Amino acid sequence: MWLSEDALWARINTLSQIAVLKGEGRDAAIEVFKGILKDGDVERNEKGEVAAHGVTYFAWTDRI
């Protein structure tokens, strides 16, 4: 999936270890995120969106 930088940050921000950060910790996490995006090893499309690769596993159970 292709996401803008803002959409990607919004998605990462839903992770509990990021969402709970406040103050300097949050600022540091944002700087790390921005630094990673400036690295030359980020896959982008013609719109400048970032490739977000991942796999979702879903399991369903029921009583026997």
C-alpha distance (Angstrom), angle and dihedral (degrees) to the residues before:
residue distance angle dihedral
M1 . . .
W2 3.79 . .
L3 3.80 119.3 .
S4 3.78 135.0 178.5
E5 3.79 114.9 -118.0
D6 3.83 89.8 -104.7
A7 3.81 92.5 49.7
L8 3.79 90.9 47.9
W9 3.82 91.5 51.1
A10 3.82 89.9 48.0
R11 3.79 88.9 53.8
I12 3.81 94.1 47.0
N13 3.79 89.6 46.5
T14 3.82 89.4 64.7
L15 3.82 89.7 68.5
S16 3.78 107.6 102.5
Q17 3.81 94.8 -131.7
I18 3.82 89.1 57.5
A19 3.81 99.2 35.2
V20 3.82 92.6 58.6
L21 3.82 94.6 53.3
K22 3.80 116.9 112.9
G23 3.79 135.7 -177.1
E24 3.78 117.0 -17.2
G25 3.81 93.2 3.5
R26 3.79 91.1 56.9
D27 3.81 92.0 44.8
A28 3.81 89.7 51.7
A29 3.82 91.7 50.2
I30 3.81 91.0 51.1
E31 3.81 90.7 50.2
V32 3.81 91.4 50.3
F33 3.82 89.4 49.8
K34 3.81 92.2 50.0
G35 3.80 91.0 46.4
I36 3.78 92.1 53.2
L37 3.80 90.8 50.6
K38 3.82 91.0 52.0
D39 3.82 90.2 53.3
G40 3.78 112.0 105.5
D41 3.82 92.0 -124.2
V42 3.83 96.5 77.2
E43 3.79 117.9 112.9
R44 3.82 111.6 -132.8
N45 3.78 134.7 175.4
E46 3.81 128.1 -138.8
K47 3.84 90.5 -82.2
G48 3.81 91.5 55.6
E49 3.80 92.3 -110.4
V50 3.79 118.5 147.2
A51 3.81 122.9 -118.2
A52 3.80 110.7 -118.6
H53 3.79 111.0 -163.9
G54 3.76 122.1 -170.2
V55 3.75 147.7 131.9
T56 3.78 126.2 -127.8
Y57 3.77 120.2 -153.6
F58 3.76 120.5 -159.5
A59 3.79 126.0 -171.7
W60 3.78 129.0 -175.0
T61 3.77 125.2 -166.3
D62 3.76 135.5 -178.5
R63 3.77 136.2 -175.3
I64 3.76 116.9 -88.1
